[in-house]
Amino acid sequence: MQSDYRYIVVEGPIGSGKSPLSRKLAEHFGCTLISEQPEKNPFLEQFYLNAANHGLAAELYFLLRRTETLNLIAAADEIGNANHSMQRVVSDFLLEKDQIFVPTILREDEQALYWQLKQKIMPEIPVPDLVIYLQTSAGAAEAQLRSRGDNHINLFPPGYLQQVHEEYHRYFYLYDRAPLLIANTEELDFVNNPDHFQLLLHAIANMRGSRHYLNLSER
């Protein structure tokens, strides 16, 4: 692992496998795992049933949870400074992911309120040292969600999953805040295939430039 990778983010739309991979990376590197845990959002199920009335509450809950993430990252820095060592962190979500969801699900007046509140409570956001973006299709994601018995998929509004995947693709197509490692999880299974996981570790250790597409031909 490159010595300057203090803060790694694994991102991707629901069903891409970002949370299991984040856990595996944190275990492999022996570092702190920060998990979004969307299932703990008490407004999420209501949002799926009635997005117009509950979208703002759901997003504000996530915003408050992200402020806690800032505290965890700061605490890791303090421990590292005290011990003269680097305390690494792996997170299964990008702090700026609200830039994907807020314009998609909130009205313009709600968006304005959200961004004002965020500026007040999160004026500065740490930039990851590496972002791993897991690409997948909406169809593959749906199959993955059904295979693991995620009942939330039955609550999604029509077209919601496809829309989220399109917004993720659009966002990361333009993303340039941190080095970006892109992998398609329809051909790569980092959690269950040891060879694929080693391929990922090699790509992380040898990451060069601002963007890299990982594929099986690198084996």
C-alpha positions as CSV (number, residue, x, y, z in Angstrom):
1,M,0.0,0.0,0.0
2,Q,1.4,3.4,-0.9
3,S,2.6,5.1,2.2
4,D,0.6,8.3,1.5
5,Y,-2.8,6.5,1.2
6,R,-4.1,7.6,4.6
7,Y,-7.8,8.0,3.6
8,I,-9.3,5.6,1.0
9,V,-12.9,5.7,-0.1
10,V,-14.8,2.9,-1.9
11,E,-17.8,4.2,-3.7
12,G,-20.5,2.9,-6.1
13,P,-24.3,2.8,-6.4
14,I,-26.3,0.5,-4.3
15,G,-25.7,-3.1,-5.2
16,S,-22.1,-2.5,-6.4
17,G,-20.5,-4.2,-3.4
18,K,-18.8,-1.2,-1.9
19,S,-19.5,-2.1,1.7
20,P,-18.2,-5.7,1.7
21,L,-15.1,-4.5,-0.2
22,S,-14.5,-1.7,2.3
23,R,-14.6,-4.2,5.1
24,K,-12.2,-6.5,3.4
25,L,-9.7,-3.7,2.7
26,A,-9.9,-2.4,6.2
27,E,-9.3,-5.9,7.6
28,H,-6.4,-6.5,5.1
29,F,-4.7,-3.3,6.0
30,G,-5.6,-3.4,9.7
31,C,-7.1,0.1,9.6
32,T,-10.2,1.9,10.7
33,L,-13.4,1.3,8.8
34,I,-16.0,4.0,8.5
35,S,-19.4,2.7,7.2
36,E,-22.3,4.8,6.1
37,Q,-24.9,2.2,7.3
38,P,-27.9,3.6,5.4
39,E,-30.1,1.0,7.0
40,K,-30.0,3.1,10.2
41,N,-31.5,6.1,8.5
42,P,-35.1,6.2,10.0
43,F,-36.4,8.2,7.0
44,L,-35.1,6.0,4.2
45,E,-38.0,3.6,3.9
46,Q,-40.4,6.5,4.0
47,F,-38.4,8.2,1.3
48,Y,-38.7,5.1,-0.9
49,L,-42.4,5.2,-0.4
50,N,-42.9,8.9,-0.9
51,A,-39.7,10.7,-2.1
52,A,-41.4,14.1,-2.4
53,N,-42.3,14.3,1.2
54,H,-39.4,12.6,2.9
55,G,-36.4,13.2,0.7
56,L,-35.1,16.2,2.7
57,A,-35.4,14.4,6.0
58,A,-33.4,11.4,4.6
59,E,-30.7,13.6,3.2
60,L,-30.4,15.7,6.4
61,Y,-30.0,12.6,8.4
62,F,-27.1,11.5,6.1
63,L,-25.6,15.0,6.4
64,L,-25.5,14.8,10.2
65,R,-23.9,11.3,10.0
66,R,-21.2,12.7,7.7
67,T,-20.3,15.3,10.3
68,E,-19.5,12.3,12.6
69,T,-17.3,11.0,9.9
70,L,-15.2,14.2,10.0
71,N,-14.7,13.6,13.7
72,L,-13.5,10.1,13.1
73,I,-11.0,11.2,10.4
74,A,-9.8,14.0,12.7
75,A,-9.4,11.5,15.6
76,A,-7.3,9.2,13.4
77,D,-5.1,12.1,12.5
78,E,-4.6,13.0,16.1
79,I,-3.7,9.5,17.1
80,G,-1.2,9.3,14.2
81,N,0.4,12.6,15.1
82,A,0.7,11.5,18.8
83,N,2.3,8.2,17.8
84,H,4.3,9.6,15.0
85,S,2.6,7.1,12.7
86,M,0.0,7.0,10.0
87,Q,-3.5,6.0,11.0
88,R,-5.3,4.8,7.9
89,V,-9.0,5.0,7.2
90,V,-11.2,3.1,4.7
91,S,-14.7,4.4,4.1
92,D,-17.5,2.9,2.1
93,F,-18.9,6.3,1.1
94,L,-17.7,9.6,-0.3
95,L,-18.5,12.6,1.8
96,E,-19.5,14.5,-1.3
97,K,-22.0,11.9,-2.5
98,D,-24.8,14.3,-1.7
99,Q,-23.8,16.0,-5.0
100,I,-25.2,12.9,-6.6
101,F,-28.4,12.6,-4.6
102,V,-29.5,16.1,-3.6
103,P,-30.0,17.4,-7.1
104,T,-31.8,14.2,-8.1
105,I,-34.3,13.9,-5.3
106,L,-34.9,17.4,-3.7
107,R,-36.9,20.4,-5.0
108,E,-34.9,23.5,-5.7
109,D,-36.0,25.2,-2.5
110,E,-35.0,22.1,-0.5
111,Q,-31.7,22.0,-2.2
112,A,-30.9,25.6,-1.3
113,L,-31.7,24.9,2.3
114,Y,-29.6,21.7,2.3
115,W,-26.5,23.4,0.9
116,Q,-26.8,26.3,3.3
117,L,-26.9,23.9,6.3
118,K,-24.0,21.9,4.9
119,Q,-21.9,25.0,4.5
120,K,-22.6,25.8,8.2
121,I,-21.7,22.5,9.6
122,M,-19.2,21.1,7.1
123,P,-17.4,24.1,5.7
124,E,-14.3,22.0,4.8
125,I,-14.3,18.4,3.6
126,P,-11.1,16.3,3.6
127,V,-10.1,15.0,0.2
128,P,-9.4,11.2,0.0
129,D,-6.0,10.0,-1.0
130,L,-7.6,7.5,-3.3
131,V,-11.2,6.8,-4.4
132,I,-12.1,3.3,-5.7
133,Y,-15.3,3.6,-7.9
134,L,-17.1,0.3,-8.4
135,Q,-19.1,0.4,-11.7
136,T,-22.0,-1.9,-12.4
137,S,-25.2,-1.9,-14.3
138,A,-28.6,-1.3,-12.8
139,G,-29.6,-4.8,-13.8
140,A,-26.6,-6.4,-12.2
141,A,-27.1,-4.4,-9.1
142,E,-30.7,-5.4,-8.8
143,A,-29.7,-9.1,-9.2
144,Q,-27.2,-8.6,-6.4
145,L,-29.7,-7.0,-4.1
146,R,-32.2,-9.7,-4.7
147,S,-29.6,-12.5,-4.1
148,R,-28.8,-11.1,-0.7
149,G,-32.4,-10.7,0.3
150,D,-32.5,-6.9,0.4
151,N,-36.2,-6.1,0.7
152,H,-35.7,-2.3,0.1
153,I,-35.5,-3.0,-3.6
154,N,-39.3,-3.7,-3.5
155,L,-39.8,-0.2,-2.2
156,F,-37.8,1.6,-4.9
157,P,-39.9,4.0,-7.0
158,P,-40.1,3.0,-10.7
159,G,-36.8,3.8,-12.5
160,Y,-35.1,4.8,-9.3
161,L,-32.2,2.3,-9.5
162,Q,-31.5,3.2,-13.1
163,Q,-31.5,6.9,-12.3
164,V,-29.1,6.5,-9.4
165,H,-26.7,4.5,-11.6
166,E,-26.8,7.1,-14.4
167,E,-26.1,9.9,-11.8
168,Y,-23.2,8.0,-10.4
169,H,-21.7,7.5,-13.9
170,R,-22.2,11.2,-14.7
171,Y,-20.6,12.3,-11.4
172,F,-17.5,10.1,-11.6
173,Y,-17.0,10.8,-15.3
174,L,-16.2,14.4,-14.2
175,Y,-14.7,13.6,-10.8
176,D,-11.2,15.1,-10.4
177,R,-10.8,15.9,-6.7
178,A,-8.7,12.8,-5.9
179,P,-7.0,9.9,-7.7
180,L,-9.7,7.6,-9.1
181,L,-9.4,3.9,-9.5
182,I,-12.3,2.5,-11.6
183,A,-13.3,-1.2,-11.6
184,N,-16.3,-2.9,-13.1
185,T,-17.7,-5.4,-10.6
186,E,-19.6,-7.3,-13.3
187,E,-16.3,-8.8,-14.3
188,L,-14.3,-8.4,-11.1
189,D,-15.3,-10.0,-7.8
190,F,-12.9,-8.5,-5.2
191,V,-14.7,-10.0,-2.2
192,N,-15.1,-13.7,-3.3
193,N,-12.2,-14.1,-5.8
194,P,-8.8,-14.0,-4.2
195,D,-7.0,-13.4,-7.5
196,H,-9.2,-10.4,-8.2
197,F,-8.6,-9.0,-4.8
198,Q,-4.8,-9.4,-5.3
199,L,-5.3,-7.6,-8.6
200,L,-6.9,-4.7,-6.8
201,L,-4.1,-4.6,-4.2
202,H,-1.5,-4.4,-6.9
203,A,-3.4,-1.6,-8.6
204,I,-3.6,0.3,-5.3
205,A,0.1,-0.1,-4.6
206,N,1.0,1.0,-8.2
207,M,-1.5,3.7,-8.8
208,R,-0.1,6.4,-11.0
209,G,-1.8,9.5,-12.3
210,S,-5.2,10.8,-11.5
211,R,-7.4,8.0,-13.1
212,H,-6.9,4.3,-13.8
213,Y,-9.3,1.7,-15.2
214,L,-8.7,-1.7,-13.7
215,N,-9.5,-4.7,-15.8
216,L,-8.7,-8.4,-16.0
217,S,-6.0,-7.9,-18.7
218,E,-3.7,-6.6,-16.0
219,R,-3.3,-10.1,-14.4
